[in-house]
């Protein structure tokens, strides 16, 4: 199936009547589409000045792209007829398909019929506005839009048609080459659409608005395509609500619930994620003009100490940093600014050189050294309806001169998004300077644009369907995980306080006593630590709200405690979560999520992002944990998941006790579907059968 004819048509057909179809014809003429436009209506009603055909069979040739503006039932027949005649593709405008299942149970059935009727003909939607290709002046769009023809730019694929309309109205100096709505993605998904546009050499970057992932394998293919072509992808992914978290019995599911799977998947796919629509557009703009940034090290130049402080504070806690001035920067800045200015990054260069274009250019160029990924020139422009901006021409000219002299990547950024007009943005672009709107949005865009890494070669382990689940006992869970390489303490089970005391003596003191069959044992008073005598074990057992007990050796020399867990996320795969363990799990809220399988290097890099990594590395001269043993333990959990994906719902090790020489699972939980068989055969994460 090819999308070329649909998105770069030589002829279009508009099937139906009324205001929506009239708008499609009007917008095609307004944008300057130079191909044939064929309205089709059974009564021959024209669309504006365009005469209509009474049937598809009367058309002079099969149309390349079609807008179907009839009701959902009639849409099925039209799609079937278009497919049979060899049309290039269709946009299904009608709603009332799978998106309406909560109101109409027939919706999904109609959507399945639509896909069957389309066959190999590409179909966008249903419940879809359409597409605009500004590179080709090709448009099937039943409403206004704010774009214009461009020679190159970014492609944006949306699930929300209304948001797509809004994006076309942006006045940020972002060249948009194409906007496509995917609707319900019944047949053609966002990933396939994105891959098509990435092939066009005029497309510089791809933006995706994602409500949910419909086909992970298609997104993996899209990511590989982007990597091959060297083109970045940015996603605005919605769905962070806590409502996505289900009630669970483990810490892992709570920490990894909601949006963690989506974050891990996008990281795996090397797709930058942003959290707001303005940042989405600013990131695409930065990538269009500069491409992915090599780092988050930047400089900021402004004529206000307040703006310099604001820039530094805005970047605080992000991957963006302002490195100290080098000797050559300090020397050249001093030559340009004299002794009255305190030199720093961010820099307040004061206002006494304002209007002196040459002096401004010299000072700004002095800051722009090759080790910086980007230099920000903080300048807000006056509103044109009430003020004159003539005094700001010096800033535009100086920025262009500094860019030419330094050869660096330069952006002019406003502290307030509204303080830079589309006209001024065009003037800056002509001088090689990137216009950026809003300091916070710009910092977030820099963080996203500098966050691209190498694309993982590991395919996501897709989860099978879920069923009723049951929790395996802690002892059984540890035994199963131990078979895949996890280190566990010496232990024994007891059915009475007396027997527990006897087992403790055989294991050797000190010991840990746990109640069996109790979730969240610490909260229930079902854990006793560092018991040194048989009498203490017996007394502790008698006080617990249970009749069975697990006695284990007490692991000493603890450097830190980790949580290691995996939950099955139906939308994103098996999510591997690493975090602060034990009592610190809720206290620190310190965790990071990956997808299974992840490589040893990826796991090590993820651990380094945790707050608790300072303890793992040896905090304030304390011993460091043994990282190879920790990685072995995490890989053992992952190996178990790969070997037992069918029927597995959840794994948790909390805590994994990390010592200077070892990493041992002090507690373990397995939740599997009732009746599912587990295997004790060790299997590594490189097993291709397990990955597919």
C-alpha angles and dihedrals in degrees: 000000000000126000096197098101093044096052099033102034128176091195134023134197125206111202116198138019143251132076097314095055091042088055091052091054092044094050092048090055094043093053090050102248103181099196130089118292114203120188113200121200128154091230094044095245110171124230106229107305093345118102115225134230116226095222141014090245090064093062115113091233139357105283120242096219130017135194110208108203101171132103121288096260094048089046090068093058093044092051092050092050093047091049092050093051094050102253117174098235145312143229114220107210098177122102130204098089127109093326088066097051092116088061103027121031090199093068099090092044091053090049091053089050090051092055091048091049092051095055107172094345111107115245128190116207138317101229088031134141098206139235143299121202105190091181091064099026085239118146141166100178128140098206145037122296134187103219134103139202114290135183094222138355147121129312119224125197118192139186091201115069093194092053088050090056090050092050092055087058094059117128098194101112092256112145106223112197098180141005120194131179116211099191113185093348089224092161112351114049134203092254093057091047091049093049090053093055094044088063090064109092089214091063111088103180141000128231123197129192103201127189093171141347110252098178120018093187090057090052090050089054090048091052092050089050091050091049092050092051095040093235122139127229126210124194133200098199118187126198109082094136119132086228086081090068117093124210106270140180096221137066091229096062091048094050094041095042127106112018104354093099093054091048091050092047094051090048089050090050092048091238115146113234125212130181106216138045095238091052089046090058095041091051092051089049093051091048092048094055101031108017121219111341118238092225144349093253108120142154130231125206123187139150093235132072088211091057091046090053091044091054092050093047093046091056094046111117093015130099087255117100140175107223119211117267117273120231091257092049091051093047095048093043091051090052090050100041105028128220099307098075123080105227119224143124112279088043128210102198093180124229104268092097093049111127090023097105095185093050092047092049092049093050094046094046089051089064095048104089125160096252090068119088092205141356118217120209105198108213128149117198125217119252110267097219094063107018143041119247095193091111089060095061087089090061093051092047094044091050091054092048092048090049092051094047098045101034088215130135106268131186130182108216131189123214089221118045094223095056098086121063128214089247093056090044089058091050091052093048090052088059094048095256120130114231110221123185119212127012096235093046090049095051090049089049091052090050091052095043092050095046101077116118138165117313111249115244092208114103115223115261102239116218122235121227119294128239138173108316136206133196120245117222116263093246092050091045091053092047092052093048092044088060087063095050106277115144112231133180124258106267148168135193125234135190098202140030090250093053090046090056090049092050091049091057091052093049094045131242140312099050141169121231121205134181115238122231097022124120118217091015096188093058091047095051091246099128127076119182136202097011108180104185140039091243091056091051093050092048093048091049092050090055096052122098095238143069101225129060142194117215117197139173113263111244111221134190094053116183096177142338122235135194114223116181145152127205129183110244109190092206101045110020130250109341117213111205125194123186151131107309140207116025090346095068095089095023098059100025085210112157144126129200132215133173126253120281104039125164123246089250092052091049092050091049091050092051089053090061094060122101088228089060087090088066092045090054094049114272119221095349093313117139116275123237119252102259096192090056091049091051090047090054094049091047089051090057090047092048090054090052093050091051095044106034092128106084096002118130105165147356126191134180109186114189112018099187110221118202133172089267108024150018116224131181108238093180134016138186130191124186116189136168112270110269095010114140119229126207126222092200111121114239129178127222091251093067103122094201091057092049094056 
